Amino acid sequence: MTSSLSRFAALLLTGAMSLCALARGAGLSGHPYPGEIKLDVDLADPGQRIFRVHELIPVNPGALSLYYPKWIPGEHSPSGTIDGVAGLVMNSDSGQRIEWRRDLEDMFTLHLTVPAGAKTLVLDFELLSPGPGGQFGQSASATGRIEDLEWNQVLFYPSGYSAHDITFKPTIRIPKGWGYGTSLEEEETSDGTIAFAPVSLEQLVDSPLICGVHFRRFDLAPGAAVPVHLDLVADEGSDLEVSEAELQAHRNLITQAQLLFGANHYRHYDFLFTLSQNTGHFGLEHSQSSDDRYYAKFFIDPDTYLDGGGLLPHEYVHSWNGKFRRPAGLATANYNVPMHGDLLWVYEGLTEYLGDVLTARSGIWTPEQYRDELAATAAAMDHRPGRAWRDLQDTADAAQRLYYSSPDWNSQLRSVDYYPEGELLWLDVDTTIREKSGGKKSLDDFVRAFYGTDDRSFTVKPYEFADVVKALNAVQPLDWVSFLKSRLDSHATGAPLQGVARGGWAVSYDDHRSTAFKASEKTRKILNLRYSLGLILGTDADTAGQIIDVLWGSAAFTAGLAPGMVVVAVDGRKFDPDLMDDVLRSAQSGKAPIEVLARNYDVYSTFKVDYQGGPKYPHLTRIPGQKDGLDDIIAAKAAR
C-alpha cells in the first residue's frame, strides 16, 4: 500500500529466523514447503458478512493433512474460528473431487489422500464472519460498511512445516471505491482486486487488513526513516475527524516509544484502527501493525477518547514486547502447536504498564488522568478475594481458558488479571529500581537493554523467566527471583500496592467519581458500585438494571444478589442509575437496610442490603512528605 514497503520486500521474506529453530515444534520438516500457495479472498459483498475463499495448494500424490489455524498469536488460546468455515469442497487440478475427513481428536485437522497425477489441491469455502458476542477474532468483523480481515480465518495449510517455511501469494477483492490498510506490500491493483507480494504464512497471519467505505490515513512520523501511519475505517465519515491535538499526541507516542526502546523491529508500522459500535472492541498486536477496534466516537467524544486512550500505545508496545521478544512458550513453530502462557505477566503485564506510561508521556492522557486510571486498576485488584485460592501466576497459566470465561463472579474466579495486576507488579519493579539505585536507574534501562537491540531485526528472540531476572540484575542487583515469585505466588488479601506507595501515592475512596471513572461508566454503559454495594449494573436500554457482576463478600453478595438478576426497584422506586448515589447517601443515616427488588428469570424477590458506607469511588492521594515518584515515571523523555 505504501511505497516504503517495496524497499524491504526481500528482507521480509528472508530476514526472519524460522520459528522452527527457536520454538517448540519438534517433528517439523525444517525445509521450505515446495511451491507457493495462492489464496484469493472475496470481500466484495460486505452486507451478508460472507468471506469467500479460493485456495490453490501445490501437492504431491499420497496422504496429506491440512491444518486450520487453531492457536492464534496475541489471543494466546485455541481460538481459531473453524466453526465459521462452511461449504468446504476440495478438488484436484483436473477437477476430480477429493473427499476429506476431520480428525476425531483435533477438530482443526483434516485428512485426505491426493490422487495420482494431481499437482494442485483446489479448496473453495466460505468463512461466515462472526456476529456479536465473541472475543477477539470470534467477534463481529463486518458491518456492511467495514470489513476486518484476519488471514488465519481464511486459509488452510499443510501440516509438518513451520509457518515461516510456507509461502503464500494473497489476493483480495473489496467493494469498488473502498479504502484499505495493511502492512502487506501491494503488487498490483485493478477494479477492486489487490494482489500482494508473496509472504510466508507467518508474515501473512501477522498482517491483518481493514477496509471500508470511509477510510483515512494519517502520517504519524513525518520525515522519519521508518514510516508509521494511522489507518482509520468507520461506519460514518464524521467519525474520522481527528483534531490536531489528538494527531499530535499520537505523533508524540511514536517519538516517546522510540526514545524508550531505542531500536525498531519493523520496516514500517500501521495502526489499523476500526471505529464502530458494531464490531468487536479489542486490540491485537502484530509486528508491523495492530488490529485495533473501538467505539465509533473515539476521536469525537472526549470520554470515549479518555477511556480508550491506552489502546494504541498498548498494542504499539507489543511490537517490541510480544513480537520481537516473546516468551518461549508462545513462540510456537506454527498455529497448531499448543502455547504456554506462564510468562504472560511479562508479555501483557509489562505491556500494560509501559503502554499506560507512554499514554501519559505522549499527552494522550494528562498526569491526573493517568493517576485516575491507575487508581481504578489498583482498586479493582485490591478487591479480588479470589486471590486466596488463585494466585497471579495461575491467571497466566490458565489464560487460554480465562479469555473466554464468563464475567460472572469475576472477583472470585479471577480473569486475565496478569494485565492489571501485572501493571502493578511492574510499577513495583520500576519504583524499586529507582529507589535502590538512588534515582540513577529505572525500568527504562531494563526496557532498552532487553528490547532495544538488533535494530530492524525480524528474528524473534524468545526468553525464559531466568532471562528476565538476568536482565533486571544487570540494571540493579537484587534477589529478583524472590521479589517476583513473592508477588506471582501470593495469596495475600490485597493487591501488590507497594509500587503505588513507593511512588508517593495511596489509594483512597470518596463519594465523587473521577473523570476517568465517569468516562468508563459512560463508554461501557455501566454503573460501577463495586466499592460500595458491590454491584456492577447495566445502564443502556437493553441492560438497564441487569447485574453484570457482584463483588464476592460484599453487602450485595451477603444479601443474596447474583449476576444475571435484574434490579427492578430500589427502596420502593423504579431503578434509575442517576438516583443510586442519593440512595447510598441516605443509607449513611443508619436507616433500615436498602431494599432491592430484583427479577431472577421469572421470579421477583426483595433483597435487604445492609450497607451504610455511602458512595465510594477510588482515587490516588499524595502521601505527605514523600516525593511524587509517579510524576518522574510519566514525564516525557527529551530527544537525545
C-alpha positions as CSV (number, residue, x, y, z in Angstrom):
1,M,0.0,0.0,0.0
2,T,2.9,2.4,0.6
3,S,6.0,3.0,-1.5
4,S,8.2,2.3,1.5
5,L,7.3,-1.4,1.5
6,S,9.0,-2.3,-1.7
7,R,12.4,-1.4,-0.4
8,F,12.2,-4.1,2.2
9,A,10.2,-6.8,0.5
10,A,13.1,-9.2,0.0
11,L,14.3,-8.6,3.6
12,L,10.8,-9.5,4.9
13,L,10.9,-12.8,3.0
14,T,14.4,-13.8,4.0
15,G,15.3,-11.9,7.2
16,A,13.1,-13.6,9.8
17,M,14.5,-16.7,11.6
18,S,12.4,-19.8,11.2
19,L,10.4,-20.3,14.4
20,C,11.1,-23.9,14.0
21,A,14.7,-23.2,15.1
22,L,13.7,-21.2,18.1
23,A,10.5,-22.6,19.5
24,R,8.6,-25.8,20.3
25,G,7.5,-27.7,17.3
26,A,9.6,-30.9,17.1
27,G,8.9,-33.2,14.1
28,L,8.6,-30.4,11.5
29,S,10.5,-30.8,8.3
30,G,12.8,-27.8,8.7
31,H,12.6,-27.3,4.9
32,P,10.5,-24.9,2.9
33,Y,7.2,-26.2,1.6
34,P,7.6,-26.8,-2.1
35,G,5.7,-24.3,-4.2
36,E,3.6,-21.3,-3.5
37,I,0.1,-21.4,-2.1
38,K,-2.3,-19.0,-3.9
39,L,-5.0,-17.5,-1.7
40,D,-7.9,-15.4,-3.1
41,V,-10.4,-13.9,-0.7
42,D,-13.5,-12.2,-1.9
43,L,-14.8,-9.4,0.4
44,A,-16.8,-7.6,-2.3
45,D,-20.2,-8.3,-0.8
46,P,-20.0,-6.9,2.8
47,G,-23.7,-6.9,3.5
48,Q,-24.0,-10.7,4.2
49,R,-20.7,-10.9,6.1
50,I,-19.6,-13.9,4.0
51,F,-15.9,-14.1,3.1
52,R,-15.5,-16.4,0.0
53,V,-12.2,-18.2,-0.3
54,H,-10.4,-19.9,-3.2
55,E,-7.1,-21.5,-2.3
56,L,-4.6,-23.4,-4.5
57,I,-2.1,-25.6,-2.7
58,P,0.8,-27.4,-4.6
59,V,0.8,-31.1,-3.6
60,N,2.2,-34.5,-4.4
61,P,0.1,-37.7,-4.6
62,G,-0.5,-39.5,-1.3
63,A,-1.7,-38.9,2.2
64,L,-1.9,-35.2,3.3
65,S,-3.2,-33.5,6.4
66,L,-4.3,-29.8,6.4
67,Y,-4.4,-27.5,9.4
68,Y,-6.8,-24.7,10.0
69,P,-5.0,-22.2,12.4
70,K,-6.0,-23.1,15.9
71,W,-3.7,-21.3,18.4
72,I,-3.8,-17.6,17.4
73,P,-0.9,-15.3,18.3
74,G,-1.9,-12.5,20.6
75,E,-5.1,-14.3,21.6
76,H,-2.9,-16.9,23.5
77,S,-5.6,-19.6,23.1
78,P,-7.0,-22.2,20.7
79,S,-9.5,-19.6,19.4
80,G,-9.4,-20.3,15.7
81,T,-12.7,-19.7,14.0
82,I,-13.1,-23.1,12.3
83,D,-16.8,-23.3,13.4
84,G,-17.4,-20.5,10.9
85,V,-16.0,-22.4,7.9
86,A,-18.7,-23.7,5.6
87,G,-19.1,-25.1,2.1
88,L,-15.6,-26.6,2.0
89,V,-15.1,-28.6,-1.2
90,M,-11.7,-29.9,-2.4
91,N,-10.8,-30.8,-5.9
92,S,-7.7,-31.8,-7.8
93,D,-6.4,-29.6,-10.6
94,S,-8.1,-32.0,-13.1
95,G,-11.4,-31.4,-11.4
96,Q,-11.7,-34.6,-9.5
97,R,-13.4,-34.2,-6.2
98,I,-11.3,-35.2,-3.2
99,E,-13.0,-36.4,0.0
100,W,-11.6,-35.3,3.3
101,R,-12.3,-36.3,6.9
102,R,-11.9,-34.4,10.1
103,D,-9.5,-35.7,12.8
104,L,-11.6,-37.3,15.6
105,E,-9.5,-35.6,18.3
106,D,-8.3,-32.4,16.8
107,M,-11.2,-30.6,15.0
108,F,-8.7,-28.3,13.3
109,T,-7.0,-31.0,11.3
110,L,-8.4,-32.5,8.0
111,H,-7.1,-35.7,6.5
112,L,-7.2,-36.6,2.8
113,T,-5.5,-38.5,0.0
114,V,-4.2,-36.7,-3.1
115,P,-4.8,-38.8,-6.2
116,A,-2.1,-39.9,-8.6
117,G,-1.3,-37.3,-11.2
118,A,-2.6,-34.3,-9.1
119,K,-0.2,-31.4,-8.7
120,T,-2.6,-28.8,-7.1
121,L,-5.3,-29.1,-4.4
122,V,-8.1,-26.7,-5.1
123,L,-10.1,-25.5,-2.0
124,D,-13.3,-23.5,-2.1
125,F,-15.1,-22.5,1.1
126,E,-16.8,-19.6,2.9
127,L,-16.0,-18.0,6.2
128,L,-19.2,-17.0,7.8
129,S,-17.9,-13.9,9.6
130,P,-18.8,-14.0,13.3
131,G,-21.7,-12.0,14.7
132,P,-21.7,-10.1,18.0
133,G,-20.8,-11.6,21.3
134,G,-17.4,-13.3,20.7
135,Q,-14.0,-12.3,21.8
136,F,-11.1,-11.1,19.5
137,G,-11.4,-12.8,16.1
138,Q,-14.6,-14.5,17.2
139,S,-16.3,-11.1,17.5
140,A,-18.1,-9.2,14.7
141,S,-15.7,-8.2,12.0
142,A,-18.1,-6.8,9.2
143,T,-20.8,-4.2,9.3
144,G,-21.8,-3.6,5.7
145,R,-19.5,-0.6,5.6
146,I,-16.4,-2.1,7.2
147,E,-14.6,-5.4,6.9
148,D,-11.8,-6.5,9.1
149,L,-9.8,-9.5,7.8
150,E,-7.6,-11.8,9.9
151,W,-5.9,-14.0,7.4
152,N,-5.7,-17.0,9.7
153,Q,-9.5,-17.2,9.4
154,V,-9.5,-17.8,5.6
155,L,-6.8,-20.4,4.9
156,F,-5.7,-24.0,5.4
157,Y,-2.1,-25.0,5.3
158,P,-0.2,-28.3,5.1
159,S,0.9,-30.0,8.3
160,G,4.5,-30.8,9.1
161,Y,6.0,-27.3,8.3
162,S,7.0,-24.2,10.2
163,A,4.8,-21.2,9.4
164,H,8.0,-19.4,8.3
165,D,8.6,-22.1,5.7
166,I,5.3,-21.9,3.8
167,T,4.9,-19.2,1.2
168,F,1.5,-17.7,0.3
169,K,0.5,-15.4,-2.6
170,P,-2.5,-13.5,-1.3
171,T,-5.2,-11.6,-3.3
172,I,-8.3,-9.8,-2.1
173,R,-11.4,-8.3,-3.7
174,I,-13.1,-5.4,-1.9
175,P,-16.0,-3.2,-2.9
176,K,-15.2,-0.6,-5.5
177,G,-14.3,2.7,-4.0
178,W,-13.4,1.4,-0.6
179,G,-10.1,2.3,1.0
180,Y,-7.9,-0.3,2.8
181,G,-5.0,-0.5,5.1
182,T,-2.5,-3.4,5.7
183,S,1.2,-3.8,6.2
184,L,1.4,-6.2,3.2
185,E,3.1,-4.9,0.0
186,E,0.7,-4.3,-2.9
187,E,2.0,-5.7,-6.2
188,E,-1.0,-4.9,-8.5
189,T,-4.5,-3.5,-8.2
190,S,-7.3,-3.4,-10.6
191,D,-11.0,-2.7,-10.2
192,G,-11.2,-3.5,-6.5
193,T,-8.8,-6.5,-6.8
194,I,-5.5,-6.2,-4.9
195,A,-2.7,-8.7,-5.4
196,F,0.0,-8.7,-2.7
197,A,3.6,-9.8,-2.8
198,P,4.4,-13.3,-1.7
199,V,5.0,-13.7,2.0
200,S,5.5,-16.5,4.5
201,L,2.4,-17.9,6.3
202,E,4.0,-16.4,9.4
203,Q,4.1,-12.9,7.9
204,L,0.6,-13.3,6.3
205,V,-1.1,-14.1,9.6
206,D,0.9,-11.2,11.2
207,S,-0.5,-8.7,8.6
208,P,-4.3,-8.2,9.0
209,L,-6.3,-5.9,6.7
210,I,-9.0,-3.4,7.2
211,C,-11.2,-1.8,4.6
212,G,-14.2,0.4,4.5
213,V,-16.3,2.9,2.6
214,H,-15.0,5.6,4.9
215,F,-11.2,5.5,5.2
216,R,-8.5,8.0,6.1
217,R,-4.7,7.7,6.6
218,F,-2.5,9.9,8.8
219,D,1.3,10.1,8.9
220,L,2.4,9.8,12.5
221,A,6.1,10.1,11.8
222,P,6.6,12.8,9.1
223,G,10.0,12.7,7.6
224,A,11.1,9.7,9.6
225,A,13.3,7.0,8.1
226,V,10.9,4.4,9.5
227,P,7.3,5.2,8.5
228,V,4.3,4.9,10.9
229,H,0.8,5.5,9.8
230,L,-2.7,5.6,11.4
231,D,-5.2,4.0,9.1
232,L,-8.9,4.6,10.1
233,V,-12.1,3.0,8.9
234,A,-15.5,3.9,10.3
235,D,-19.2,3.3,9.6
236,E,-19.7,7.0,9.5
237,G,-17.4,9.5,7.8
238,S,-17.8,12.0,10.6
239,D,-16.0,9.6,13.0
240,L,-12.8,10.1,11.0
241,E,-12.3,13.7,12.1
242,V,-9.1,13.8,14.1
243,S,-8.2,17.0,15.8
244,E,-4.7,18.5,15.5
245,A,-4.2,18.0,19.2
246,E,-5.1,14.3,19.0
247,L,-3.0,13.8,16.0
248,Q,0.0,15.5,17.7
249,A,-0.4,13.4,20.8
250,H,-0.2,10.2,18.7
251,R,2.8,11.5,16.9
252,N,4.3,12.1,20.4
253,L,3.6,8.5,21.1
254,I,5.9,7.4,18.3
255,T,8.6,9.7,19.5
256,Q,8.4,8.6,23.1
257,A,8.4,4.9,22.2
258,Q,11.5,5.4,20.0
259,L,13.2,7.2,22.9
260,L,12.2,4.4,25.3
261,F,13.2,1.4,23.2
262,G,16.0,2.8,21.1
263,A,15.5,0.3,18.2
264,N,12.8,-0.8,15.8
265,H,11.7,-4.3,14.8
266,Y,9.6,-3.2,11.9
267,R,10.3,-1.7,8.5
268,H,7.1,0.4,8.7
269,Y,4.1,0.3,11.0
270,D,0.4,0.7,10.6
271,F,-2.2,1.2,13.3
272,L,-5.3,-0.4,11.7
273,F,-8.0,1.3,13.7
274,T,-11.7,0.4,13.2
275,L,-14.2,2.8,14.8
276,S,-17.6,1.2,15.1
277,Q,-20.3,0.4,17.6
278,N,-21.0,-2.8,15.6
279,T,-17.7,-4.7,15.6
280,G,-15.8,-6.2,18.5
281,H,-13.8,-3.9,20.6
282,F,-10.2,-5.0,21.3
283,G,-6.6,-4.7,20.2
284,L,-4.5,-7.5,18.6
285,E,-0.8,-7.0,18.2
286,H,1.3,-7.7,15.1
287,S,5.0,-6.9,14.3
288,Q,4.3,-4.2,11.7
289,S,0.7,-3.3,12.6
290,S,-2.0,-3.7,15.1
291,D,-5.7,-4.6,14.6
292,D,-7.4,-2.1,16.9
293,R,-11.2,-1.8,17.2
294,Y,-13.0,0.6,19.4
295,Y,-16.2,2.6,19.9
296,A,-17.2,4.9,17.0
297,K,-16.8,8.2,18.6
298,F,-13.2,7.7,19.8
299,F,-11.9,10.9,18.2
300,I,-15.1,12.8,18.6
301,D,-16.2,12.2,22.2
302,P,-13.7,13.2,25.0
303,D,-15.0,10.5,27.4
304,T,-14.5,7.8,24.7
305,Y,-11.1,9.2,23.9
306,L,-10.1,9.1,27.6
307,D,-11.5,5.6,28.2
308,G,-9.7,4.1,25.1
309,G,-6.6,6.3,25.1
310,G,-4.3,3.4,26.2
311,L,-5.3,1.0,23.4
312,L,-3.0,2.1,20.6
313,P,0.0,2.6,23.0
314,H,-0.5,-0.8,24.4
315,E,-0.6,-2.5,21.0
316,Y,2.4,-0.5,19.8
317,V,4.5,-1.6,22.8
318,H,3.8,-5.2,21.7
319,S,5.9,-4.7,18.6
320,W,8.8,-4.9,20.9
321,N,7.3,-6.9,23.9
322,G,5.5,-9.9,22.4
323,K,6.5,-9.9,18.8
324,F,10.3,-9.2,18.9
325,R,10.9,-10.6,22.4
326,R,8.5,-13.4,23.1
327,P,8.1,-15.9,25.9
328,A,9.5,-19.3,24.7
329,G,6.1,-20.9,25.4
330,L,4.4,-18.6,23.0
331,A,7.0,-18.7,20.2
332,T,5.5,-21.8,18.5
333,A,6.5,-23.0,15.1
334,N,3.0,-22.9,13.6
335,Y,-0.6,-22.3,14.6
336,N,-1.4,-25.8,15.7
337,V,1.2,-26.2,18.3
338,P,-0.1,-25.6,21.8
339,M,1.0,-22.4,23.5
340,H,2.1,-22.0,27.2
341,G,1.1,-18.7,28.8
342,D,3.2,-18.8,32.0
343,L,5.1,-15.6,31.2
344,L,2.1,-13.5,30.2
345,W,2.6,-11.3,33.2
346,V,5.7,-10.1,31.3
347,Y,4.2,-10.2,27.8
348,E,0.9,-8.5,28.7
349,G,1.6,-7.1,32.2
350,L,4.7,-5.2,31.3
351,T,3.0,-4.0,28.1
352,E,0.1,-2.7,30.1
353,Y,2.5,-0.8,32.3
354,L,4.6,0.6,29.5
355,G,1.5,1.3,27.4
356,D,-0.1,3.4,30.1
357,V,3.2,5.2,30.8
358,L,3.6,6.1,27.1
359,T,-0.1,7.2,27.0
360,A,0.8,9.8,29.7
361,R,4.3,10.7,28.3
362,S,2.7,11.4,24.8
363,G,0.0,13.6,26.2
364,I,-2.9,11.4,25.2
365,W,-3.6,11.4,29.0
366,T,-2.8,14.2,31.4
367,P,-0.9,13.3,34.5
368,E,-4.2,13.5,36.5
369,Q,-5.9,11.1,34.1
370,Y,-3.0,8.7,34.3
371,R,-3.3,8.7,38.1
372,D,-7.1,8.2,37.9
373,E,-6.7,5.2,35.6
374,L,-4.0,3.8,37.9
375,A,-6.4,4.3,40.9
376,A,-9.1,2.3,39.1
377,T,-6.7,-0.5,38.3
378,A,-5.3,-0.6,41.9
379,A,-8.8,-0.5,43.5
380,A,-10.1,-3.3,41.2
381,M,-7.1,-5.6,42.0
382,D,-7.4,-4.7,45.7
383,H,-10.9,-6.2,45.7
384,R,-10.0,-9.7,44.4
385,P,-10.9,-12.2,47.2
386,G,-10.3,-14.9,44.6
387,R,-6.6,-14.3,45.2
388,A,-7.0,-16.5,48.3
389,W,-7.2,-19.6,46.0
390,R,-5.9,-18.4,42.6
391,D,-2.6,-16.5,42.5
392,L,-1.4,-14.2,39.8
393,Q,0.7,-16.9,38.2
394,D,-2.3,-19.2,37.7
395,T,-4.2,-16.4,35.8
396,A,-1.3,-16.6,33.3
397,D,-1.1,-20.4,33.3
398,A,-4.9,-20.6,32.6
399,A,-5.0,-17.8,30.1
400,Q,-6.3,-19.9,27.3
401,R,-9.5,-20.6,29.4
402,L,-9.8,-17.3,31.2
403,Y,-10.1,-15.1,28.0
404,Y,-13.4,-16.8,27.3
405,S,-14.7,-17.3,30.8
406,S,-17.9,-15.7,32.0
407,P,-17.8,-12.2,33.7
408,D,-20.0,-13.6,36.5
409,W,-18.3,-13.7,39.9
410,N,-15.1,-12.2,38.4
411,S,-13.7,-11.2,41.7
412,Q,-13.8,-14.7,43.0
413,L,-12.9,-16.6,39.8
414,R,-10.4,-14.0,38.6
415,S,-9.8,-13.5,34.9
416,V,-6.8,-12.3,32.9
417,D,-5.5,-10.3,35.9
418,Y,-2.0,-10.5,34.6
419,Y,-2.9,-7.4,32.6
420,P,-4.0,-5.1,35.5
421,E,-2.1,-6.8,38.4
422,G,0.8,-7.2,36.1
423,E,0.9,-3.4,35.7
424,L,1.0,-3.0,39.5
425,L,3.8,-5.6,39.6
426,W,5.9,-3.7,37.1
427,L,5.3,-0.4,38.8
428,D,6.6,-2.1,41.9
429,V,9.7,-3.2,39.9
430,D,10.2,0.3,38.4
431,T,10.0,2.1,41.7
432,T,12.2,-0.5,43.4
433,I,15.0,0.0,40.8
434,R,14.7,3.8,41.2
435,E,14.9,3.6,45.0
436,K,17.7,1.1,45.2
437,S,19.8,2.9,42.6
438,G,19.3,6.3,44.2
439,G,17.4,7.5,41.1
440,K,20.3,6.7,38.7
441,K,18.4,3.7,37.1
442,S,14.8,2.8,36.2
443,L,12.8,0.3,34.4
444,D,13.5,2.3,31.2
445,D,17.1,0.9,31.4
446,F,15.8,-2.6,31.5
447,V,13.5,-2.0,28.6
448,R,16.2,-0.5,26.4
449,A,18.6,-3.4,27.2
450,F,16.0,-6.2,26.8
451,Y,14.1,-4.9,23.8
452,G,16.2,-2.2,22.2
453,T,18.8,-4.5,20.5
454,D,19.2,-5.7,16.9
455,D,17.7,-2.7,15.1
456,R,15.4,-3.6,12.2
457,S,15.7,-7.3,13.0
458,F,12.8,-9.6,12.5
459,T,14.4,-12.5,14.3
460,V,12.2,-13.5,17.2
461,K,14.1,-13.7,20.4
462,P,12.4,-16.0,22.9
463,Y,13.0,-15.7,26.6
464,E,12.5,-17.6,29.8
465,F,12.0,-16.4,33.4
466,A,15.7,-16.6,34.0
467,D,16.4,-14.2,31.1
468,V,14.1,-11.6,32.7
469,V,15.9,-12.0,36.1
470,K,19.3,-11.7,34.5
471,A,18.4,-8.5,32.6
472,L,16.9,-6.9,35.8
473,N,20.1,-7.8,37.7
474,A,22.2,-6.1,35.0
475,V,20.3,-2.9,35.8
476,Q,20.0,-3.2,39.5
477,P,21.4,-6.2,41.5
478,L,18.7,-7.7,43.8
479,D,17.2,-11.0,44.6
480,W,14.7,-10.6,41.7
481,V,13.7,-14.3,41.8
482,S,12.3,-13.9,45.3
483,F,10.9,-10.5,44.5
484,L,8.9,-11.7,41.5
485,K,7.9,-15.0,42.9
486,S,6.6,-13.5,46.1
487,R,4.2,-11.4,44.0
488,L,3.3,-14.1,41.4
489,D,2.6,-16.8,44.0
490,S,1.0,-14.5,46.6
491,H,-2.4,-15.3,48.3
492,A,-2.4,-12.1,50.3
493,T,-5.7,-10.4,50.9
494,G,-4.9,-7.2,48.9
495,A,-3.2,-6.2,45.7
496,P,0.6,-5.5,45.5
497,L,0.3,-1.8,46.0
498,Q,3.9,-1.2,47.1
499,G,4.8,0.5,43.9
500,V,2.0,2.9,44.2
501,A,3.1,3.8,47.8
502,R,6.8,4.0,46.8
503,G,5.7,6.4,44.1
504,G,4.3,8.7,46.8
505,W,0.6,7.9,46.5
506,A,-2.1,5.9,48.2
507,V,-5.4,4.5,47.1
508,S,-8.3,6.3,48.8
509,Y,-12.1,6.4,48.3
510,D,-14.6,9.3,48.5
511,D,-18.1,10.0,47.2
512,H,-17.1,11.6,43.9
513,R,-16.2,9.8,40.6
514,S,-13.0,10.8,38.9
515,T,-13.2,11.9,35.3
516,A,-11.7,8.6,34.1
517,F,-14.2,6.6,36.2
518,K,-17.1,8.5,34.7
519,A,-15.7,8.1,31.2
520,S,-15.5,4.3,31.8
521,E,-19.1,4.1,33.0
522,K,-20.4,6.2,30.1
523,T,-18.4,4.4,27.4
524,R,-19.2,0.9,28.7
525,K,-22.8,1.7,29.7
526,I,-22.4,0.5,33.2
527,L,-23.0,1.7,36.8
528,N,-20.0,0.7,38.9
529,L,-20.9,0.4,42.5
530,R,-18.3,-2.2,43.2
531,Y,-16.7,-0.4,46.2
532,S,-20.0,0.4,48.0
533,L,-22.8,-2.1,47.4
534,G,-20.6,-4.4,45.5
535,L,-22.6,-4.3,42.2
536,I,-21.9,-3.5,38.6
537,L,-25.1,-2.8,36.7
538,G,-26.0,-2.2,33.1
539,T,-27.4,1.2,32.1
540,D,-28.4,1.2,28.5
541,A,-31.9,0.4,27.1
542,D,-31.2,-3.3,26.7
543,T,-29.4,-3.9,30.0
544,A,-30.8,-1.3,32.4
545,G,-30.6,-2.8,35.9
546,Q,-29.1,-6.0,34.9
547,I,-26.5,-7.2,37.4
548,I,-23.3,-7.7,35.4
549,D,-21.3,-8.8,38.4
550,V,-21.4,-9.0,42.2
551,L,-18.3,-8.5,44.4
552,W,-17.7,-11.6,46.3
553,G,-18.2,-10.9,50.1
554,S,-19.8,-7.5,49.5
555,A,-23.0,-6.3,51.0
556,A,-24.9,-7.2,47.8
557,F,-23.3,-10.7,47.9
558,T,-24.3,-11.2,51.6
559,A,-27.9,-10.1,50.7
560,G,-28.1,-12.9,48.1
561,L,-27.9,-10.9,44.8
562,A,-26.2,-12.6,41.9
563,P,-25.0,-11.8,38.4
564,G,-27.8,-12.1,35.8
565,M,-30.5,-10.8,38.0
566,V,-32.2,-7.6,37.0
567,V,-32.7,-4.8,39.6
568,V,-36.3,-3.5,39.1
569,A,-36.7,-1.1,42.1
570,V,-34.6,0.2,45.0
571,D,-36.3,1.4,48.2
572,G,-39.7,1.3,46.5
573,R,-38.7,3.4,43.5
574,K,-38.1,2.2,39.9
575,F,-34.4,1.6,39.3
576,D,-32.6,4.7,38.0
577,P,-28.8,4.9,37.8
578,D,-28.9,8.6,38.5
579,L,-30.6,8.1,41.8
580,M,-28.3,5.4,43.2
581,D,-25.8,7.8,44.8
582,D,-28.7,9.5,46.7
583,V,-29.8,6.1,47.9
584,L,-26.3,5.4,49.1
585,R,-26.0,8.7,50.9
586,S,-29.4,8.2,52.5
587,A,-28.2,4.9,53.8
588,Q,-25.5,6.7,55.8
589,S,-28.1,8.0,58.2
590,G,-28.4,4.5,59.7
591,K,-31.8,3.7,58.4
592,A,-33.0,0.2,57.6
593,P,-31.2,-1.8,55.0
594,I,-31.6,-0.8,51.4
595,E,-34.4,-2.8,49.8
596,V,-33.7,-4.1,46.3
597,L,-36.5,-5.7,44.2
598,A,-34.8,-7.9,41.6
599,R,-36.0,-10.3,39.0
600,N,-34.3,-13.7,38.7
601,Y,-35.7,-15.1,35.4
602,D,-39.4,-15.1,36.2
603,V,-39.2,-14.8,40.0
604,Y,-39.3,-11.5,41.7
605,S,-37.7,-11.2,45.2
606,T,-36.8,-8.4,47.7
607,F,-33.3,-8.4,49.0
608,K,-32.2,-6.4,52.1
609,V,-28.7,-5.0,51.5
610,D,-27.2,-3.9,54.8
611,Y,-24.8,-1.1,53.7
612,Q,-24.3,2.3,55.3
613,G,-21.0,3.4,53.9
614,G,-22.2,5.9,51.3
615,P,-20.9,6.2,47.7
616,K,-17.2,5.1,47.3
617,Y,-15.0,5.7,44.3
618,P,-11.3,5.3,44.0
619,H,-8.6,8.0,43.7
620,L,-4.9,8.4,44.4
621,T,-4.0,10.8,47.1
622,R,-0.5,12.1,48.0
623,I,1.4,10.6,50.9
624,P,2.6,13.6,53.0
625,G,6.3,14.2,53.0
626,Q,7.0,11.7,50.2
627,K,8.4,12.6,46.8
628,D,6.0,12.2,43.8
629,G,7.7,9.3,42.0
630,L,4.8,8.8,39.5
631,D,5.5,12.3,38.1
632,D,9.0,11.2,37.3
633,I,7.9,8.0,35.7
634,I,5.4,9.6,33.3
635,A,7.5,12.7,32.4
636,A,8.1,12.9,28.7
637,K,11.6,12.0,27.6
638,A,13.7,14.6,25.8
639,A,15.3,13.8,22.5
640,R,18.9,12.8,22.8
